[in-house]
Amino acid sequence: MAFTLERPLASTYTRRAACVFKAWLKQPTQVATIFPSSVFLTERIARRDCVRSADTVVELGPGAGGTTLALLESMKPDARLLAVEKTPDLADALAEIEDPRLTSRLGDAADLIEILRAHDLTKADVIVSGIPFSSIPRATAKRISRSIDDVLTPGGTFIAYQLRDDILHFTRPLFGTPHTQFVMRNLPPLRIFTWTKRLQG
Ligand SMILES: C[S@@+](CC[C@H](N)C(=O)[O-])C[C@H]1O[C@@H](n2cnc3c(N)ncnc32)[C@H](O)[C@@H]1O
């Protein structure tokens, strides 16, 4: 059975949760959560003007696809979403989302620039990331942050939802201080950090 936009998000949550739990048992540090993001979190991420108006959105760490479905619901009919997931068990679930705007790709956010190039993309208007910056090696976290800065369109938006604020060590020198929202209605409660890339410089 496929995850499709016609099906209400709540009806697929249990299935995604089973998938995430199985993946977490094999690779707990990488998967980083036992529960898929709640609808309260995914809506806070996706229901934004920057997502509604974007031509190209890149998602890093889409997991079993809850955030991906929410982004697709907000995006324009002719926009593109490239979702990059490192955990093979989750990439299988993601591949079941049927939407011509979505390209899901098994890969590592550390190879972001090469992955975009492989899909004929050089820039993204919005980048959404759930990857656990607090548990990946510092050098990799720095490399991913620099790649995000490189591929983000000037004036574009970087959105990261995180349990801890270690990401700020890597992003502050590039993007400055984020706008921060705390989402209580998620297991566990998380913060959403949002940066807008400067138009020049
Ligand atoms: C906190 S989960 C978020 C999953 C999903 N987006 C959600 O909100 O339910 C983090 C995701 O990042 C993925 N991930 C971790 N490191 C990654 C990397 N270097 N590149 C791509 N994905 C990565 C994990 O496999 C996991 O699916």
The ligand as an ORCA input file, in Angstrom:
! r2SCAN-3c Opt
* xyz 0 1
  C      14.716     13.020     13.525
  S      14.563     11.960     12.113
  C      13.375     12.869     11.166
  C      12.521     11.966     10.344
  C      11.267     12.587      9.724
  N      11.581     13.713      8.869
  C      10.266     13.004     10.769
  O      10.189     14.203     11.033
  O       9.591     12.156     11.305
  C      16.129     12.258     11.323
  C      16.298     11.598      9.970
  O      17.561     11.986      9.412
  C      18.146     10.866      8.749
  N      19.593     11.135      8.636
  C      20.519     11.106      9.625
  N      21.715     11.469      9.148
  C      21.539     11.757      7.817
  C      22.406     12.199      6.784
  N      23.702     12.437      7.013
  N      21.891     12.387      5.546
  C      20.567     12.163      5.295
  N      19.708     11.730      6.238
  C      20.176     11.539      7.491
  C      17.772      9.702      9.652
  O      17.872      8.465      9.011
  C      16.330     10.075     10.033
  O      15.423      9.591      9.083
*
